[in-house]
Amino acid sequence: MVKIVSSYDVVIVGAGPAGATAAKFLSEKGVKVLLLDKNRFPRDKPCGGVLSVKTLKRFSYISEELISSYSFGGRIYSSSQNHHIEVQLEKPIAAFVVRKDFDHGLVQLAVKSGTSFRDGVSATDIQILKEKAIVRLDNGDSVESELVIGADGVWSMIAKKSGLGQHYPYVGRCLYEEIPYAQNVLDEHFTKKRTFQMYLKFRGVYGFGWVAPKKDCVNVGIGEIQSTGSQRTKHSLQELYHEYLHFLKEHKLIPTIISPGKTQGGFLPLHPLDKTFADRILLCGDAAGQMNPLTGDGIHYAMSAGKFAADTCAMAIESSKTNASFLSKYQTLWKNDFGEEMKLCGRVLKMLLKGNRDEKYIRLLSRDQQIVDLLLTMATEGRIQEYQWKIIRRFVSLYVRDFFGL
Ligand SMILES: Cc1cc2nc3c(=O)[nH]c(=O)nc-3n(C[C@H](O)[C@H](O)[C@H](O)COP(=O)(O)OP(=O)(O)OC[C@H]3O[C@@H](n4cnc5c(N)ncnc54)[C@H](O)[C@@H]3O)c2cc1C
């Protein structure tokens, strides 16, 4: 016998950036929302915490309190570390956030707008009936609603149970730690401009390492693209991470570590699901595989998809149309916004990591600041369509000049 304890217009499973954003926008439209999370908040989430400038522009309500620091520059190294490209700007190129604080802040904004929030409770099952959706909870209760948004991360229960989830042939697997430092130590080492570093194919492994200096800690991590189910034998990711950390320390790329942090792991979906809607269900964020495969940047897409899911749900509630056909509008909205960008970034990633092409490409790019500036504008402003052909033309000309030794 199912014990229904309450009834809502929309139940959102998962209170990360996708779920909290959807909740905020829905509540602002007067929709009755329940936001659920299996963890108690504030909770941590494996992440580099790099937030693109385009996210700050789009969600201008992200206040300074939610930002740890800004980065005004960065360096990207080829796998041999013999070549690198460098960017230094007067204005921030990215913000750094501490996920525990950032995600909690977003949830608080949703609650302020009228969302009911329940943490420490896990959704275990979903049932779609003709007249409603029922979400079962691990405490034995169930909640009913018109619609359910699955924002429950990369291994989404909602995606799986609804049949929308599919087997990812490849995932990004990462290990990282946030190493605490005194602020003055970081000011001295990374300057107040907090220059980040990125190392392509460290030790030839298909992926990249990063160093993200925040206000009072440095987020150091490494990610590898793996086929799902692969058993890494030669190097475990843990061994690779320790080798990477040793390399950073040996070359004084991070300050001497006094109190080490705790290593944590996480997965990145590398491409979106084919279908992100079904009768009474929408998926967003990592649950829908909405992430930039080139940069590992997922917060922007999670929040944007959360907003599109909220817009679609509000229309569905108003017009009493909760079937898949009506909800397909959501997929059109997010695909129009960032679908092409994801595809393009996936192609660039493949091109960059194949063989030792990264050496050649980074060497070429390091000779032409104008193309680096164009790439940066495209990455920070997200206007891919506008810039991609300019960049391709310039890159081809660079390539040809290099070929003829000009
Ligand atoms: C190591 C690493 C580094 C990364 N670095 C960056 C970065 O620097 N910048 C960036 O933009 N992105 C980064 N990402 C990606 C980013 O973390 C995700 O894309 C982003 O968190 C997606 O947000 P989300 O709301 O979809 O999911 P999540 O943030 O994963 O939130 C999902 C929530 O659902 C809850 N949940 C799960 N199952 C259930 C359930 N059954 N019932 C109730 N609640 C449930 C979880 O507790 C969680 O709070 C990184 C990812 C990893 C793994």
The ligand as an SDF file (V2000), in Angstrom:
LIG
                    3D

 53 58  0  0  0  0  0  0  0  0999 V2000
   35.9660   15.7850  -10.6490 C   0  0  0  0  0  0  0  0  0  0  0  0
   34.9840   16.6830  -11.3530 C   0  0  0  0  0  0  0  0  0  0  0  0
   35.3500   17.9870  -11.6570 C   0  0  0  0  0  0  0  0  0  0  0  0
   34.4190   18.8450  -12.2560 C   0  0  0  0  0  0  0  0  0  0  0  0
   34.7780   20.1480  -12.4650 N   0  0  0  0  0  0  0  0  0  0  0  0
   33.8830   21.0110  -12.9700 C   0  0  0  0  0  0  0  0  0  0  0  0
   34.2020   22.3870  -13.0870 C   0  0  0  0  0  0  0  0  0  0  0  0
   35.2820   22.8360  -12.7220 O   0  0  0  0  0  0  0  0  0  0  0  0
   33.2590   23.2230  -13.6080 N   0  0  0  0  0  0  0  0  0  0  0  0
   32.0290   22.7720  -13.9910 C   0  0  0  0  0  0  0  0  0  0  0  0
   31.2120   23.5760  -14.4700 O   0  0  0  0  0  0  0  0  0  0  0  0
   31.6990   21.4700  -13.8740 N   0  0  0  0  0  0  0  0  0  0  0  0
   32.5830   20.5880  -13.3610 C   0  0  0  0  0  0  0  0  0  0  0  0
   32.2320   19.2730  -13.1920 N   0  0  0  0  0  0  0  0  0  0  0  0
   30.8830   18.8480  -13.5970 C   0  0  0  0  0  0  0  0  0  0  0  0
   29.8340   19.3210  -12.5970 C   0  0  0  0  0  0  0  0  0  0  0  0
   30.1930   18.9340  -11.2920 O   0  0  0  0  0  0  0  0  0  0  0  0
   28.4670   18.7340  -12.9520 C   0  0  0  0  0  0  0  0  0  0  0  0
   28.2420   18.8640  -14.3360 O   0  0  0  0  0  0  0  0  0  0  0  0
   27.3410   19.4430  -12.1980 C   0  0  0  0  0  0  0  0  0  0  0  0
   27.4630   19.2340  -10.8140 O   0  0  0  0  0  0  0  0  0  0  0  0
   25.9800   18.9270  -12.6700 C   0  0  0  0  0  0  0  0  0  0  0  0
   24.9600   19.4370  -11.8480 O   0  0  0  0  0  0  0  0  0  0  0  0
   23.6290   18.5970  -11.6010 P   0  0  0  0  0  0  0  0  0  0  0  0
   22.7530   19.4670  -10.7940 O   0  0  0  0  0  0  0  0  0  0  0  0
   23.1520   18.0550  -12.8760 O   0  0  0  0  0  0  0  0  0  0  0  0
   24.0790   17.3200  -10.7630 O   0  0  0  0  0  0  0  0  0  0  0  0
   24.7930   17.2000   -9.3540 P   0  0  0  0  0  0  0  0  0  0  0  0
   25.5320   18.4260   -9.0250 O   0  0  0  0  0  0  0  0  0  0  0  0
   25.5160   15.9060   -9.3950 O   0  0  0  0  0  0  0  0  0  0  0  0
   23.5830   17.0800   -8.3310 O   0  0  0  0  0  0  0  0  0  0  0  0
   22.7860   15.9360   -8.2940 C   0  0  0  0  0  0  0  0  0  0  0  0
   22.1450   15.8500   -6.9220 C   0  0  0  0  0  0  0  0  0  0  0  0
   21.2160   14.7730   -6.9310 O   0  0  0  0  0  0  0  0  0  0  0  0
   21.2550   14.1230   -5.6900 C   0  0  0  0  0  0  0  0  0  0  0  0
   20.7280   12.7720   -5.8900 N   0  0  0  0  0  0  0  0  0  0  0  0
   21.2640   11.7780   -6.6440 C   0  0  0  0  0  0  0  0  0  0  0  0
   20.4710   10.6960   -6.6200 N   0  0  0  0  0  0  0  0  0  0  0  0
   19.4110   11.0160   -5.8410 C   0  0  0  0  0  0  0  0  0  0  0  0
   18.2500   10.3060   -5.4260 C   0  0  0  0  0  0  0  0  0  0  0  0
   18.0170    9.0530   -5.8240 N   0  0  0  0  0  0  0  0  0  0  0  0
   17.3610   10.9220   -4.6040 N   0  0  0  0  0  0  0  0  0  0  0  0
   17.5830   12.2050   -4.1960 C   0  0  0  0  0  0  0  0  0  0  0  0
   18.6730   12.9170   -4.5490 N   0  0  0  0  0  0  0  0  0  0  0  0
   19.5640   12.3330   -5.3720 C   0  0  0  0  0  0  0  0  0  0  0  0
   22.7240   14.1720   -5.2940 C   0  0  0  0  0  0  0  0  0  0  0  0
   22.8830   14.0520   -3.8930 O   0  0  0  0  0  0  0  0  0  0  0  0
   23.1330   15.5540   -5.8090 C   0  0  0  0  0  0  0  0  0  0  0  0
   23.0380   16.5460   -4.8080 O   0  0  0  0  0  0  0  0  0  0  0  0
   33.1300   18.3780  -12.6010 C   0  0  0  0  0  0  0  0  0  0  0  0
   32.7670   17.0560  -12.3210 C   0  0  0  0  0  0  0  0  0  0  0  0
   33.6770   16.2100  -11.7040 C   0  0  0  0  0  0  0  0  0  0  0  0
   33.2540   14.8050  -11.3920 C   0  0  0  0  0  0  0  0  0  0  0  0
  1  2  1  0
  2  3  1  0
  2 52  2  0
  3  4  2  0
  4  5  1  0
  4 50  1  0
  5  6  2  0
  6  7  1  0
  6 13  1  0
  7  8  2  0
  7  9  1  0
  9 10  1  0
 10 11  2  0
 10 12  1  0
 12 13  2  0
 13 14  1  0
 14 15  1  0
 14 50  1  0
 15 16  1  0
 16 17  1  0
 16 18  1  0
 18 19  1  0
 18 20  1  0
 20 21  1  0
 20 22  1  0
 22 23  1  0
 23 24  1  0
 24 25  2  0
 24 26  1  0
 24 27  1  0
 27 28  1  0
 28 29  2  0
 28 30  1  0
 28 31  1  0
 31 32  1  0
 32 33  1  0
 33 34  1  0
 33 48  1  0
 34 35  1  0
 35 36  1  0
 35 46  1  0
 36 37  1  0
 36 45  1  0
 37 38  2  0
 38 39  1  0
 39 40  1  0
 39 45  2  0
 40 41  1  0
 40 42  2  0
 42 43  1  0
 43 44  2  0
 44 45  1  0
 46 47  1  0
 46 48  1  0
 48 49  1  0
 50 51  2  0
 51 52  1  0
 52 53  1  0
M  END
$$$$
